[in-house]
Amino acid sequence: MATEAVVERHSAGRRLAGLFHGRPRLRVGALLAGPVGWLVIGYLGSLAVLLVAAFWTVDPLSGEVVRGLSLENFETLFNEPVYRDIAARTILIAALVTVTDALLAFPIAFYMAKLASRRGKAILVVAVLLPLWSSYLVKVYTWRTMLSSDGVLNWALHPLGLHGPGFGNVAVWLVMSYLWLPYMILPIYAGLERVPDSLISASEDLGASPVTTFRRVILPLVFPAVVAGSIFTFALTLGDYITPRLVSNNQFIGNVVFNNIVNNLPLASAFALVPIVVMVAYLLVARRLGAFEHI
């Protein structure tokens, strides 16, 4: 009986191998069926539910969700100044974090890619990745402790007659710039690795200054990598609600969505579409600028 079972399994395996033999599309389809199915059902399906729920309303008397098409939530977001201010504050902080990380990441990535030795490059890559190994909450709470009134930042600045920013928009900007910096360094580093050293040397031989070489040679070639990193920093800042909750008393889009997800699901869904629309517009502008042509 055991021998017959083994023979039957081998026969089934041969039939299955014969089914895929000479059919590369079928093999690729079978390989990607699971991930694509998860993407469609788990991710795109949830986005579809979010989009539909944004058009629902909440009955003011019973508090029950009314599943009917309505633009009431979008009218509320557009007409109420508080929601416009929250959206503008979130987008502004996301833009500032992205610009800050790009300015900080470029010299670090350039040194890693073009100047450091092989051993030094490996050490720097580990150093950049090291913060990603620790918990997100641990890092945010550490910054909360540092920025508090009796934290180490005020302790260090007190002899100079200065004080830290405390809790607020500046604190959110500082913490998020720290959190997402590795996501900007790594794409720029990968982009600089693909830039031939001969191009930089040729630019110097032709008499170009370092600024001109950077502006005319390096930056155009690395621009797609900068955009790739900015997608991470910009999108992660737009959707974050834990950092603003811990180091600021101001409301951001993520906080409003989190606070309304139970009591007013339609409004939360409508407001959650704002970062999606902003990111789609950002990607369209980046594509128009040619950021994805050399990826």
Secondary structure as UniProt FT lines:
FT   HELIX           2..20
FT   TURN            21..22
FT   HELIX           24..38
FT   HELIX           39..44
FT   HELIX           45..53
FT   TURN            54..55
FT   STRAND          57..58
FT   TURN            60..62
FT   STRAND          65..66
FT   HELIX           72..79
FT   HELIX           81..110
FT   HELIX           111..115
FT   HELIX           118..129
FT   HELIX           130..133
FT   HELIX           136..147
FT   TURN            149..150
FT   HELIX           152..157
FT   HELIX           158..160
FT   HELIX           169..193
FT   HELIX           197..205
FT   TURN            206..207
FT   HELIX           210..213
FT   HELIX           214..218
FT   HELIX           219..239
FT   HELIX           242..247
FT   HELIX           253..260
FT   TURN            261..263
FT   HELIX           265..288
FT   TURN            289..294
//
